[in-house]
Amino acid sequence: MGMIGLSCYILADTFFISQGLGPNGLAALNLAIPFYNFIQGVGLMLGMGGATKFALLRGQGREDEAQGVFTQSLILALAASVLFVLPGVLFPSQLSTLLGGSGVVHGMTQTYLRVLLSFSPAFLLNNVCLCFVRNDNAPRLAMTAMLGGSFSNILLDYLFIFPMNMGMFGAILATGLAPVISLAILSPHFRCRTLRLNRAGVRLAGAGELAALGSPSLIAELSSGLVLIMFNLIILGLAGNLGVAGYGVVANIYLVVLALFTGLSQGIQPLVSAAWGRREERTVHTVYRYALWAAVVLAAGVYVLSVLFAQPIVAAFNREQDPLLQQIAVRGLRLYFTAFFFSGFNVVTAVYFSSMDRPRAGFLVSILRGFVLIVPLALLMSRVWGMDGVWLSAPVTEALTALGAIYLLRKKVTE
């Protein structure tokens, strides 16, 4: 539930920007969004990797080392934020040009990037703290903080874009304030000192281990950002800015639904890691099985709804009721969303592997659906089938990845 709220940061921007700034605003948002994915990816890598190690150490009774992992994750998050803040302050115009922005769209993209990257410390710290609070026996507080940040973003989006007429700056300012509000909701947990700063587990070698355990979350978000960039460039050549705007509607709704599966994987991680630390393999397999059934039900329900209500869903983001934008997005939604039948299985399985201290298997599943398959498939299929090829490259990628994940699962059973 919390991940749904977190993903609504961008969905709220998509809706209000579509209503307030039209297709140019949608195009600018979609060009800038990959950097949001990059920030989320690094934050979740440090948060999920650190929290997984934290839970494993606690399951083994090594409390001081577990608290040290929390300290190290915070330090790494602050260090990583510098890599985002500096280009956001110094080179937002160049980044906008690199992403394909031109004319009015260029200026909007530049504004979004400058503010988004300036708020990266808050996004990174929020992701880390949410993961640790969830693993520190307070999943409801983590969910409340994530939903609180999301709902504040929706409210501030409306206030900044419409009554206050702040345009694109208002949209991204609302998004940037959301993790600050989420951290404020989490703050009472740290005053209880259940989680505390401790140097016992802070070591240079530990940083690589945290990154490895959190790599599925990093690859999932990083690949989403890179796929957005690549798809934007392909679609610019096929259908121009209007095509990018249509893809923006489809992609941002897709990310919200994908958050259901990410939420499932984050929900099972503390349970699987703690049980694995205690060597309770039966519990581990039971939790995984429940998560897969939930993913199947969610995928089927979402796809049926998206097919039945594709027209009104897209129309909600099509302020000017442009028929070509409507046609592109509706077609895309119906084809692209078939990926859900495989993506839920892949996302849950990647985190399942990492939660059991099998980071290589989790990394492999994530990178297959991220970089290895979708990039060549999108380039090839778009040449053969145009926009339909772009839409279908996602489900084909997820299906092939699922076959690889099944192989890794069967290999583990026979070991």
N, C-alpha and C positions, 0 to 999 in steps of 0.2 A: 504493500500500500504506500509505503514511504517512497519507493522508487517511482511509482506512478506520479506522486506529487512532484518529485524532483524533475521528472521529464516534462511536466507541465510548465516548467520555467519557459521552455522554448515554444511549446504549443500556444501558451498565452501570448507570447510575442507574435507568433505567426498569425493568430486571429486578430489581435488588435492592430498590428501593422497592416494587415490586409484591409481592414476597415478604415484606418486612418491615413495610410500612405499609398494604398493601391498596389498594382503589379510591380512598380519600381521598388517599392519598399520590400515586397516579398522576395524579389530577386536579390536585393542587397542583403537581406537577412540570410538567405540560403548560401550566398557566397561567403559570409562571415562565420556561419555556424560551425564549420570544421574546427575552428580554434576553440570553440566551447567543448567539442568532443575531445580535443587534445588535453585541455585542462582537466576535464572529467576523468580521462584515461589515466593521467599521472596521479591524480588524487585517489582514484579507486585502486590503482596498483599499490600505492603506499598503504592505503587504508585496509584493503582486503589482504594484502600480503602480510602486513604487520599484525592484523587482527587474527589471521590464521595461525601465525607463529605464537601469538599471545595465548590463543586457546589451547594449542598443542602443549605449550609449556605449563599452563595451568593444570591441564589434565594429568601432567606428570608431577605436579606438586612443586614446581620451580617458580614460585611467586615473584621473587626479586628479579629474576631474569625476564619474566613476563612483563613486569612494569618497565624494565629497561627497554624492551622492544617498543612500548608505547612512546617513551621519550625519544628514541631514535626515529620513529616514524614522524613525529612532530618536527624534529630538526630537519629531516629530509624534505618535508613538505615546504618549510620556509625557504630552504635552499633552492628548491625547484621553482618556486614562485618568481625568483629573480629572472629565470630564463623566459618567462612570459611578460613580466612587467617591462623590462628594458625595450624589447621590440615594439611593445604597445605604445610606449611613450616616445620612442625615437623614430620608428619607421612605419606608422600606420598607413601612410599614403602608398608607400612602396608595396606593403602587404596587400592593400586593396587592388592595386594594379596587377600584382602577381596572381591574384585569385580570379581575375577576369573582369573587374569592375571598370565601367566607363561611363562618362557623362554624369547624370544625376545619381545613378547607381553607385558610382565610384565614391562620391562624397558621403552617401549614407553608409556604405560599407566601411569607410575609414572611421567614421564616428563610432559605429558599433564596435569595431575592433579596438579602438583606443580605450574605451571605457571598460569593455569586457576584460582585456588583458590587465588593466590596472587593478581590477578586483580579483585577480587570480589568487592572491594569498588567502582571501576569504573562502573561495571555492575549494582550494586544496585542503586547508585546515578543517573545513566543514566535512569534507569526505572522509578524512582520517578520523575525526572525532566520532562521526556517525558509526563507522565500522567498529571502533573500539567500545563505544557505549553499548552497541548491540551485543557484542561478545562479553560485556561485563554485566550480563543479566538484566539489561534494561531495553529490550527491543521496542517496547511501547513508547518509551521516551524518544528513541531514535525515530520511530515512525511519526510521532507528534511533531518533532523538530522539522522533519522533511516536509510534512504536510503544511506546517505553519509557514515555512519559508515559501512554499509554492503558492499558498492562498494569498500571502502578502504580495507576492509578485503579480498575481492576477489583479488584485485591487489597485496596486500602484501603477501597473500598466495602464489601466483605464484612466486613473487620475492624471497621470503625466501626459498621456497622448491626447486625451480629449479635453477635459476642463482646463488643463494647464498648457495645452498646445505645445508640448516640448518635442514632438516628432520622434525621430529615431533615437536621439539622445535620451529622451524620456523612457523609451522602451528598454534600452539596455541598462539605464540607471536602475529601473525597477528590478531587472534580473540580477544586477550586481548587489543590490541590497538584500536579496532573498537569503543568501548564505549567512550574511551578518545576523539576520533575525533568527535563522536556524541555530547558529552558535549561541545566541543569547538564551534560547529555549533549553539548550543542552547544558548551560553553565551550572545550574544547581547540582548536577551529577558530580562535577569536579570538586565542588565545595565539600562534598561528603568524603573526598579523598579515597574513594574506592579505586579510582585510577589516579596514580601519582607519578611524578617525575622521579626517575631512579636511573643512575648511570651504570647499574650492574650489568645490563645486557647490551650496552652501547658499544659497538665495535665496528671497525671498518668492514670486515668480512660479512657482518650481519646485513649490511645494506644490500649486497648482492643477493642474499637469500630472501630478503623481503621482496625485492624486485621480481625474483623468479616465482615466488608463491603468488604474487599479485599480477603476474604477466597475462593470464587470461582476461582479466578486467581491463588492463591496459590495451591489449590487442583489440578487444571488442570495441572500445571507444575510439582508439586510434584508427582502426580500419573504417569505422563509420565516418570519421572526418575525412580520411583520404578518399573513400568511395564518393562522398559528397563532392569533393573537389573534382575528381575525375569525371563523375557523371555530369557535373555542371559544365565542364569543358566540352564533353561529348555532345550534350544537349544544346549548348550554345551554337554549335555547328549544325545541328539538325533542325532546331526550332527557335533559336534566338532567345531573347530575354523572357518572352512569354512562356517558352518551354521550360526555362529554369524556374519561373514562378510556379508553373504547374508541378514540376518535380518537387519544389519546396513544400507544397501542400502535402503531397504523398509522403515524402521522406520524413517530415516532422510528425505526421500522424503515425507513421511506421515506428519512429523512435519511441513514441509514447507506449505503443503496444509492446515493443521490444523490452521496455522497462518492466513489464509484467514478468517476463522471463528472467531478467536481471534481478528483479526482486525475489523471485523464487530461489535463484541461486544464492543470493546473499542471505536469504532466510535459512537455507539448509547448511550454510557454511559453519556457523557456530556449533550446530548440532553434530555435523559430521566430524569436525575437527576435534571436539571434546570427546566424542565416542571413540574416535580413532586413537586419541591419546591414551584412552583407557583400554584399548584393544577390544572394544565391543563391536566386532565386525557385523554381527547380525543387525544391530541398531543402525549402523552405517548404511547397509543395503536397504533396510526398510525405509529410511528417510529418503534415500535416492529414488526408490520406487514410487513413493507418494508424490515426489516432485515431478516425476515424469508423467504420471497420470494427470496431475494438475495442469501441466504444460499442454498436453493433448487436448484437454477439455477447453482450455482458454483459447488455443489456436483455432479450434473448430468454431467456437462461439464467435470470436472476433471476425473470422473470415465470412461466416454466414451474414453477420450484421453488415459488414463492409460491402458485400455484394448487393444486399437488399436495399441499402440506404446510401449507395455511392453518390447518387445525384445530389441529395440534400446535404451530405457531408461536405462535398466539394463546394457547393453553392454558398455555404456559410463562410468560406474563405475567398469567395469571388465577388468582391464588392461591386464591381462594374458589370457583373454578369456577362463577361466576355465569353462568347460561345466556344472559341478555340481553346481558351484556358480550361473551360469546363470539360471539353472533349478530351484534352490531353490528360488531365488529372483523373478523370473517371476511368479512362482506359488503363492508366497506370496503376491506380488503386486496385483494380480487379486482378491485374496480372502480377504486380509486385507483391501483393499480400499473400499469394500462395506460398511464399517463402516461410510463413509462420509455421507451417506443418512440420518443418525441419529445424527452424532456428531455435525453437524452444528446447528441443532435445539437445542441440549443440551447446547452447549457452549453459544449461544446467549441468551437462556432462563435463564441460571444461572446468567449471568451478568445483565439481565433485572430485575430479582428479587432484586438483591443487589442495583441496581441503584435507586430502589424505596424504599430503606431502609427496605428491607425484607431479611436480611442476612441469616436467618435460612433456608428459602426455597432455596436460591442460594447455600448455603453450602450443603444442602441435595442432590441437583441435581449433584453437582460436586463430592461429595464423593461416590455417587452411581456408577458413571462412572469411578471413580478413584480406591478406595480401596475395596469397599464392594463386587462388583460383579466380576471384571475382575480377581482378584487373584484366587478365588476358581474355576472360569470357566476355566481359562488357565490350572491350574493343572489337573482338571478333563478331559477336552477335549483333552489335549495332551496325556494323558494316553490311551484314547480310539482311537483317530485318528492320533496320532503322530504330524508331522509338520502341517498338515491340521488343526488339532485341535487348535494349537497355533494361526494360522492365523485367524481362525473363531471366536475365543474367543472375539476379539475386536468388530466385528459387533454385536454379540449377546449381549454383554454388553451394547453397545450404544442403541440398540433397546429396551432393558428392561428399561434402564434409561429414554428413551423418554416417555415410558408409565407412569413412575413415575412423570415426569415433567408435562405431560398432566393432571394428577390427581391434582397436586398442582395448576395448572392454573385454572382448573374447580372449585376447592375448594375456590379459591379467588373470583371467580365470584359469587358463591352462598353465600358468607359470608355477 
